[in-house]
Amino acid sequence: MQRLFLYLFWLIVTFHFCFTPSKAQFNKAYFFYKGEELISKGNYADAIPFLNTLLNVDSTIHEAWFLRGVARYYQNDLIGAANDFSKCLNINPLFSQAYQYNAMVLQQLGKSAESIECIQKAIELRPASAQYLFTYGVILFQQEQYHDALNAFNQVLRIDDRIPDAWLNRGTARLMLSDSSGALADYTAAINLNPFNANPYVRRGALYAQQSNYSFALQDLNQAIGIDSTLAQAYFTRALVYYYQKQLSQALTDLNKVLQYESRNALALFNRAIINYEIGNAEAAIDDLTRLSSIIPTNVLVHYYLASIRYERGYLSTALENINKAIEIFPQFANAYLLRAEIKTKKGDLKGAEADFAQGSRLAQEYRSKAGTELNSIIDSTGKLKRLLSLDEELDIASSISMEQLRSRILTIIYPIITLKIDAAQNVKPRNWQSSNLRQMLASAGCHGYTLYFEYDSTDHQPIPETINADSLSGVCTALLNLQRNQYTLAISKLTEMVNADSTNTLIRTAEVLARIKMTQFVENVRSKTLQSESKNRTQEQNVNESFSLAANDLKKIATVNDFEGIVPYNIGVMLMHTENNNLAIEWFSKAISCNPLIHGAWYNRGLLYLISNETVKGCSDLRKAVNLGNNQASEVVARFCKK
């Protein structure tokens, strides 16, 4: 579903005070209007303390709850916003604006029925409000109720036909209902009302391209880029048009632009690989697909095409690895078996090739009577890259993957531990889940120009190049610096010494546990790269599991004293996942969420565990929450397992 462009509006809140000469009444008005002023300027974080002060003095002011809810909404604190809107409505159940905002929040939290109920309440209170009807249409569209969304946008335009976004969204609803001529007319109306908005040009240009009206498509897309030269979607759509017109160099230039603005755009990488392959630049195609395999490691097409190109280039061993991965992801993929048969034949494994050819032929026969046409529209039996994929297509042919496969791959897609790190203060960007209190506490650890911070583990992290005078730093900072340089022995030695000296310091104890786990993972990764066999030695696996179990037990003790705003219970959950204690892991992720609902990894991992326990509703709800909090990995799982 393409992104909706919400009708932007500011809701004017009327607030009546009985002003008296008393200082208390004057202060209430000051804090309220200060909060309102900051929100109107978009300074949401600054507004919240003023509204907190006001609500601490007088918790009966429903408009203050509403304003704080708005500030939290735009800070992406959806749970906090929902709580504030509910409190506002408990005090004043006739406050229609709170129903509208609460509806938007509930929709993003995956509570579809409650969202509809809220926006209908707002409309019931103000039936002639174009704003509320517009929001109703957006929510219905997001829930894929396209007929009802169309009706809602019709009502908006009957009330006020000067709202460009209403025309734009009605056009998209019409397009979803296969009314392309109606969509074209609506996009044109949106452009006529506001010719300086790039989005309607992109929508109309994409529709022209779909209708093979390439000259008109290019006119619109050029216009959109002229208005907003950073609009990645416009470059992507124009790349498709150029490709259809066989102008491959221009298509490549536009895809490069897309990746300049969105470096992890999967479709752009995939399509650039196809074009590079077509023009004979196979190595560039391999580079893009390899990069893509790290972004979406469970995508079958990426591994399939990597296998195909590497096979052509004579890289038989890596080609075999890729095709094995494709078959692991999608065991019903007939063409993958046929390609693997070719690879095995080249490697001299004739018996294996014969078995794969038989399996591929059997599956191909099944597909001819089922979904063969759809499958062959993307790829053919020779394993060649066939065509570009457009924005409205999924980058996968595996429409469903069994929960058994998800269980077997769970530890490859788990969201990692949150580690302690050290860096120059100016390089540390506060995470939205990490409060100023925790940051201030860590910054006061005595790093002298450097700061301690919790961050998700990242393979992209670079060691700090500066030489730091250890005498001017605390022991924790020194140990973490060693840890980031992979000097594990030094780090563990220092932290163990500090724990023995001060066993009550939960920060030191947490750092020591995390350092041990990081060392275990590092050693295991090095060992895995040197193994000749693909399977792990059972003793080695038991040793790794034991390390995680011991670490989890240590963290449980720490959690009784300091949970570090949900980070400790989250890490316990991760370690229990590694040892396949899934029920206990769910409990600890739940504790992490209770402590801090903004740690998106907790929602993501708990969602995975619910899915493999066949609790799909719970799992998808958690995963959608993770998506709302910015977890891109969760988007892939939702797309695969949570389709309506």
N, C-alpha and C positions, 0 to 999 in steps of 0.2 A: 504494500500500500504506500503510495507516494505521500510525501510529507504534506500536511495541511498547513495552510498559512492563515493563522488565526486573525480574526478581525480585532485589531488593536483598539483598545479604548481605555479610558481611565474612569473609574467609578468615583463620583464625588460623594463624599460622606458628609452628612449634615450632623453636627454635634451641638447639642444645646446644654449649656451649663446655667445653673442659677447663680450668677456671679454675685458674690457678697464681698464686703471689704476684707474678709478673712484671708489670710495668707495661704491656707490649705486649698481653698477653692481656686485661687490664682495659680498655684503650683500645678493643680490638676490640668487646668487649661493649657499651661505652658508645655507640660510634658506631652499632652495629647497633640497639640498643634505642631510641636517640634517633630514628633514621630511622623505625623502626617506629611509635613514638609519634606522630610528626608526621603520618605517613600515616593513622593511625587517626583523627586529628583533621581530616583533609582538607587539611593544609598540605603539599601535594605538592612545591611548588617549594622549600620550606625543607628538606624531607627529603633531596632529591637531593644537596646538598653533603656531608652526613654520610655517605651511602652511597658517594659518590665517594671520600671519604677512606679509608673502610674497604676498598674494592676496590683502591685504590692500594697499600695495605699488604698485603692478602691477596686475590688474585683467585680463590681456590679455594672461597670461601664461596658455595655456590649459592643459599642463601636471600637473600643480599644482592643478587645479580643479580636475583632474583625481585622483591624489594621495590622496587628501582629501576625495574624494568620496570613495576610497578603504578603507581608515581609518574608515570612518563613517560606511561603509558596515560591517566591522568586529566588530564595536561597536554596531551593530544592530540598527543603526539610518538609517532605510531604506529610509525614505522620504528625509532626508538630503543628503544621498548618491545619490538618483535619481536626486535631484536638481543639485548636483555638476557634475554628468556625463552629464546632459543636457547642462549645461553651457560650459563644455569642448567641447561637440559636436557642440555647436553653434559657437564656435571659430574655431574649426577644425573638419568639418564634415567627414573627412577621417580617423579619429583616431579609428581604429578598436577595440582596447582593451576596449575603453569606451563603445562601443556598446555591447561588450560581458558582461561586468559587469552590465551595465544598464539592459540588458536582464534578468540577474539573480535577480536583485532587483525588476524589474517589475513583474516577476513571483511570487515572495514572497509577493508582494503587491496585488496579485490577478488579475493583468492586463494581462491576458493570451495573447490576440491578440497583444498588444503592445510588450510584451516580445518576441514573435515569430518574429515580424517585426524587432526588434533590432538585434537578433542573426543572422537573415538572412542577415542583412546589413553587419555584421562583416564577415560572410562567403563570401558574394559578394566581399568584399574588399580583403580577403585572402582565396580563395577557397581551398587551399591545407593545411589549418591549422587544424591539428588533435585536438588542444585545442578547437577551436570554434565549430567544429563538435561534439565533446564530450559534450560540454555544450548544444548544440542543442538537442542531444539525451536525456540528463537529463531532459531538460525542456519539451520535448514531452512526456517523460515517466510520469512526474509529472502531465501532463494534460491528462493522460490515453490514449494517442495516441500511442499505443504499436507498431503497424506495422511501423509507421513513425520513432519511436524511434529506432526500430531494424535496419531500413535502415541507420539511422544516425551512429549508432555504427558500422555497416558494413563498412561504408566509413572511419571511424576512423581507423579501423583495416587494411584496404587496404593501408592507408598511413603509419601507424606504428603499427605493430602487437606485439610490446613489451610493451604495456600499460596494466598492470594487471586490472585496474579499468574498462577499456573498455570491456574486456572479462567478468568481473564480472557483469557489468550492462547489457551487451547484454544477458548474461545468464538469468538474472531476466526478461528482456523483453520477451525472448523466453518462460520462465515459464508462464508468463501472457497470452501467446498465446497458452498454452497447449502443448508446445514442450519440454517435460521434458528431453528427451534424448539429445537434443541440449543444454539445460540448464546445464545438467550434464557435457557435454564436455567442455562448456565454463568455468564453475567453476573450472574444473580440469586444464584448460589452465592457469587461473589466479593463481592457487596454484603453478603450475610449474614455472611461471615467478617470483613469490615472495612467497616462502614457509614460510615466517616469518610474514605474515599478517593473523590474526585470522579470518577476515570476510569471505573470501571464504570458509574456513572450516565449518563455521556455516551455510552458505547457502547450501553447498553441503550436510552437515550432516542433515539439515532439509529436503532436497529433498530425501535423502536415507530413512529417517524416514517415509516420506509420502508414499514411495514405500514399506514400511514394511521391508526394509533391515536394521534391527536394529544393526547388528554387525558392518557394515560399518559406520552407523550413529554414533555409539558410538566412533569409532576410530577417526572420524573427529571432533566430539565435544570435546573429550578428548584433541585432539591436539590443538584446539582453546583455551581451558581453560589453557593448558600448556603455550601457547604464551601470553595470556592476562587473568589473573586469576580474573579480575574484570568485565569481559564481561557478563552482566546479561542475554543477549539474549542466550548465549551459555548454561548457567545453565538452563534457562527456557526450551529450546528445549531438553536438555538432560533429564530433569524431565519428559517431555512427553514420551520420549523413555522408560525410566524406568517404567513409569506407564503402557505403552502398554505391557511391559514384566512382569507385575505384581510384580515389585520390588518397593513396595510402600514406604518403609523406605528410599531408595535411592532417590526416587522422592521427598519426603518431605524434605530431606536434601538439595537438589538442589533448591527447591522453597524457602527455608529459606535463601539460598545464594542470590537469586534474590532480596528478600525483604530486605536483608542486604544492598544491593547497591541501590535499588530503592524501598523505603519504601511504596510508593503509587502506586505500579504496580498492577493495578486492576485485570488483568488476573492471576497473581501469587497468589493474595489473594483468588480469586474465586476458582482456582484449588486446593489450599491448603485446603480450606474448604471442597471441594468434597472428597479429600483423607482422611482428618480427619474423615469425616462422614463415609466413607467406612470402616475404621479400628475401628469404634466404639467410636471415641472421639467426640461426638456430641457437647459438650460444647466448644471445641476448634473451631469447625466449626461455631458455633453461634458467637463466638468472632470475627472470621475473616469476616464473613458476616456483622456483626454489624459495624465493622470498615469500610468495603467496602461501606456500606450504607451512611456513612458520606462523602466518597470520590465521589461517583456517586449516589446521592440521588434519581435520577429519573430513576434508572435502575430497570426494572420489575423483572428480574430473581432473583436479590438479595433479594427483599422483598418476592418473592414467595417461595424461598428456606428457608428463615428465618421462614416464616409461617409454612412450612412443618415440619421442625425440631422441632420448638417449640410446634407444635401440638403433635408430637410424644412424646415429653418430658412432656407433660401435662401442658404446659404454655399457656393455652387457650386464655387469655386476650391479651397477646402480639402477639400470633399467629394471632388473629383476626385483630389486628392493622396492622400487616404486610400484610395480604392478602387483606385488604381493600385498602392499599396503592398500591399494585400491580394492583388491578382492576381499581383504579383511574388513574394510569399511562397508562394502556392498557385495555380499557373496552371490547375489543373483545377476551380476553384471556379465552377460554373455561375452561381450566383446573383449573384456579383460582377460578371460580364459583363452580366447583365441590369440590375443597378442602375447600372452605368456607362453603359449605353445610355440609361437615363432621364436621367442627369446630362448626358450629351452632347446629348441632345435639347433640354433646357432651355437649354444654352449655344449652341444653334444648329448644332452639328456633326452634321448629319443623316447624313452618309456614315459617320462614325465610329460613330454610334449603331447604324446598320444592321449594320455588321460585328460589333459587340459582341453585338447581339441574336441574330444567326445563330450566333455562337460559343457563347453561353450556352445557346441552345436545343439545340445539338448535344450539349454536355456534359451538359445535364439529361437528355437521352434516354439517354445512357450510364449515368448514375447510377440511373435508374429500374430498370435491369437489374442493378445492382451494389449500391451502398450508399446508395441514395436514401432509404430509410426512416430509416436512422440519421442521415443528414444533415438531413432535414426535421424530425426530432424536436427539433432545436436551433433552426433558423431556417427561415423561409419565403421564397418568391421575392420578396416585397415588401420585404424587408430590415428588417422590424420585429424588435425585441427580443422573443424568444419566451418564455423562462422562466429561472428561476434554475438555476445549476449547483451540484451538491452536492459534498461533500468528495471523493467517490470518482470524480469525473469530471475529465477533462482539459480545460483551458481552451484547447482548439484542435480544429479539425476536420481540420487537415492531419496525417493520420496518418503521413505520410512525406514528406520533402522530399529531392530528389535531391542527390547530392554536387556536381553541377555548380552548383546554386544556392548551396550552401554555399561553393564556391570563389568565386563572384562576390560573396558578401557577407562574405567572411572579414575584411576590414579594418573592417567596421562593428561586429564583435563581438569584436575583439581586446582582450585585457586590456592596459591602458595602461602607459606607462613609470612607474617608481618615481622620484619627484622628491625633491629636498632642500627642506625647508621650515624655517621658523622660527616659533616661537610662545612665549607665556608657558609656563614650565615646567609649571605646574599644569594646563595645557590639553592637554598631550601625553600620550596613552595609549600605552604601549609595545605594539608589535605582537608577536604570539606568535612571529614568525620572527626578530625583531630582538633579538640577545643584549644582555645588560647591558654587555658589553665595548664593543660598538659604540656603545651609547647613552652610556656614560661618555666615550668618546673624542670624540663629537660635542659633548657637554655641556661639555667642557673647551676648546672653541674660543674662549671669551672673549666670550660673549654677555651676561654680567652680568644674570642674572634671566630671560634667555630661553634657549631651547635649540634646537639644530639637530637635525633628525630626518629620516629617510627615510620617505616615506609614498606610498601609491598616489595617483595623480592623482585629484582629485575636483572635479566641477563645482559642488559645494555649498560649496566653501571660500570663506570670507569674508576680505577683507583685514584686517590688524590695525589697529584704529582708533587705537591709542596713538601719540603722537609720541615717538620714541626718540632719545636723544642718540647720534648716530653716532660721536662721539669715544670713547664708552665701549664700542663694539662692534668686533668684528673686521670686516675687509673683507667676508668671506663673508656674515656675518649682514646687513650693510648691503645687499649686492647681492641677497640672497634676499628681503629686505623689499621692495626695489624690484620684484623679479620678481613677488611675490605681489600687488602693486598694479598689475600690468600696465605698469610703467615699464621696458620691455625695454631701451631704449637706455641708460638709466643703469646697469642691471644688467650688461649685456654689456660696457659700457665699463669698469666697475669690475673685473669678473672678468678681462677680457683684460689689463688693467694688472697685476693680481696674478699671472696666469700668466706674463707676461713677466718679472716680478720673481723668481718662484720656480717654475720649471717642474717641479721635483721633487715639489711638494706635490700628491699625488693627489686630496685632497679639493677643492682649488681647481680643479684641472683637470676633475674630474668635474662640479663645480657649473657650470663654464663651458660644458661640452658640453650639459648638460641645459638650461641657460638658452637656448642657441641653438636647441635643438629646441622648447622651449616657445614661443619667439618665432616660429619657423616655423609651428607649429600655430596660434598666435593670428592671425597674418597671414593664413593660409590660411582660417581660419574666417570672418574679416571679409570676405575677398575672395569667398568662396562665397556669403555672404548678399547680396552686391551684384550677383552675376551674374544676367543675365536668362535665359540658357540653362541648362538642367539639366545639361548636360555640361561638364566641365572643359576649359579650354584646354590643349592638349597641352604647350605650353611650360611653363605653370604646373605641370603635373603632373611634368614632368621636373625642374623646379627643386626641388620638394618632395622627390622621390626622391633627388636629389643631396645635399640637406641631410641626409637620413637616412643615406645612404651615408658621407658625410664624418664624421658623428657616430659611426657604428659603428666606423669605422677609428680614430678618436681613442680611443674606449673600449677597443678591443682593445689599444692600447698601455698604457692604464692598467691593464687586467686582468693584464698580466704582472707588475705590481708590487703591486697591491692590488685584490682582487675585491669588497671591502666586503661580505663574507659572502653572496656570490651576487648582489648587486644589480647590479653592473656587467655580468656575463655575461647576466643577465636582460634588462637594457636593450638590450644588443647584439642579443639575439634579437628583441625587439620591433621594433627599427629594421630588421632584416633582413626581418621579416614585412612591414613597410610597403613595402619595395622588392621583395617577392615572391621573395626568395632563401630559399625555404622549407626546403630541405635544410640550408643553413648555419644557419638559425634554429633548427632542431631540435638541431643540435650545441651551440649556445650555451645553449639552454634546458636541455639535458642537463647542461652544465657548471654552470649555476646550481643545478640540483637536487642535483648532486654536492656543491657547496659548502654548500648550505643547503636541505634537503628540505622546509622549512616555508614557502617562498615559493609560495603556492598559485597565483599567476598563471603561474608557470613550468609547472606541471603542466597548467593550463588551456590555455595557448597551445600547448604541445607536443601536447596531446591533439587540439586543432583541426587542427593540421598533419598529424598522423597520419591523422585522419579524411579530410581532403581528398586524402590520398595513398592512400586505400582500405585503410589498415591499421587496420581497425575495432577489432580486439582491443586493440592497443596504445593507440589513441585513447581507447576507452572506459575502459580501465584508468587512464590518466592523468586523465581527466575525473572519474572516481569518486574518485580521490585528492584532486583539487581540491575536490570536494564535501565530503569528510571534513574538509578543512582550513578549511571555512567559505565556499567560493566559491559564492554563490547563482547566479551566472550559469552556472556549470557544470551546476547542477541542470537547467536548461532544456534544455541541449544533450544531457545524458544521457537525459532523458525523451524527446527527439525521435529520437535516433540509436542509443541503446544499449539498446533494449528486448530482453528475452530472448525 
